Amino acid sequence: MTDTPIDSKRIASAARCFDAGGRLQRWPSKRAEQLLVLWVVWSYLPDDQQLSEPEVSSMLRDWHDYEDYALLRRELCDLGMMRRTPNGRVYRKVSQDMPAEAMALAERVRSGGER
């Protein structure tokens, strides 16, 4: 991990995209906040497990309420947070360290919001 300072305002803004139960309610407009939100979604995915597209889609649907699980799935793959086979049948989470800001957001979301 790097020693990049944590932007508490960005974390607070991204945290408002989640409800008290940790479900994503809206897609942030700022790219930096979108990336933080994607890290939280990524953290919910199982490690070292092959998943089918319907399984990934079902998980993503369960974690948000704004009905665009395909956007989340596509972004996770485009950013290298998840890999899929060329035919799109098998998905796998890419193991990596979360950035410090993303970890702080994930902790806040899991604790139910405000701290």
N, C-alpha and C positions, 0 to 999 in steps of 0.2 A: 504494500500500500504506500501511497505517497503522503507527503505532509501538507497536502492542499487544505487550506482552511475551510471549515464547514460554514456554509452560508445559511444561518438559521432562518432568515426571511424566506429563502427559496424552499427550505424544508417545510416551514409553516404553510406556505402557499400550496405546495404539492400535497401536504397532509389534508388540506381542505377538499381534495378530490375524492377522499375516502370517507365512508361513514364510520360510526363508532364500532361496527363489527368488522372493519377492515375491508369492506367491499368497495371497489372502485365505482364512483358515482358519475364521474365525468372525465373527459379527456382534456388535460391542460392545453392551453393555447401556446405557451412558451416551450420551445424545444428542450431547454435545460430541465424543465419540470417533467416533460414527457419521458425523458431518459430516466429520471429518478423513479417515476411511477413504473416504468418497465422493469427496473431492477427489483422493485417490490414484487411485481407479478412473477418475475423470474425466480425469486426466492421461494415462492410457493410450489414451484415445479419439483417433482421428485428427482433425486440424483440417481445416476446410473440405471436408468430404466428406459427401455424402448417403448414409445407410445405411438398409437395410430393417430391419424389426423382427427377422427371423431373423438378419441379420448382427450387429446389436447384441447379441441374446441369445447368439449363438455366441461373440462376443468376451468377454462377461461370464462365460459358462460357463468359458472358458479361463483366466480370471484369479482364479477362486475355487474352493473345494472343499466349500462347505457347501450347495450345490444350491438356492439361491434367487436366481437371476439376475433373476427378475421383480421382486423387491423392489428390487434395485439399479437396474434400469431405471426403475421407478416413482419411486423417490426422486430419481434424477438429473433426471427431468422435473419432478417436483413442486417441486424446489428451483431450477429454472431453469438448471440446469447443462447441460441438453440440451433441445431442443425437438422436438416431433413434429407432423406434420400432424394435422388433426382426425380423419382416418380411421385414423391410427396406422401408415400405410405407410412414411413417410419420417421418419427421425430425423437430427438434426444437433447436434453439440457446440456449445455456446454459448461463444465465445471470451471469456475474462475473466482477470483476474489472480488467482492463487492466494493465499490468506492465508499469512502468514509461517509459522504453525504447520503448515499443510498442506504447504508446500514443504519444511520441515524433516523432516516425516514421510516424504514421498515420497523425499527424498534418503536417508534412513535405510533405507527399504524397498528401494530400488534397490541400495544398497551391501551388502545381505545381512543387515541387522538391527542388531546392537549396534555402538555406536561408543564 
